[in-house]
């Protein structure tokens, strides 16, 4: 228990240190920050993984029993998704913008997180943890795709208006940002595919009154199809540039609105807290 409390404080501190390191590398171009930023991110991700694992061991359930547990899992998903994209593309100049989101989620989580003792037994299933983690990794990757798309439009606007300042000098090219956005979309599509398959297989074992017409399940499948169409249009239809980026941002807006509407107005067996 003491180790969980210690990591609850340490993990947000590590996230802040990582964001500062990426920020110094981006804004000041200091060599030390450039050399240490990825290593510090990796340390942060490992510490966060240990924190989540110890919480599972101590409390006996995956961290989704309340909003602030979900926020720490989402922060972890964003950090992992970004680390994967960074390793694939070898582009590190966007970390300052992306990891700030993860840091914010983790700080809020660490301040307000509590453990529910009396919980639905369904939440103690390790398979549920795999399903939820895959889904959050998928949505985190989709969020990254929208973030890279926003940076693309920001840089595009600066170039069109001939404002060649820090953003222009530090960010990668428009082509690289488009590629990062697209790769994030692929990553999100893959993780959502895993979450959907695991969820459909696990559902009959967990609930006797389940329905495949559940609103959240239908919306998730709809989002999966939407991004599958976007992926096909980019690959087969030769979409490029702003068209792909705008599609990505519109897709993210649809994801956000759909999930908000479903959570607020529709009942679902997905609602545990």
Helices and strands as residue ranges (DSSP letters): H 2-27, H 31-59, H 67-89, H 95-112, G 121-124, H 126-160, H 166-170, H 174-206, H 215-235, H 242-265
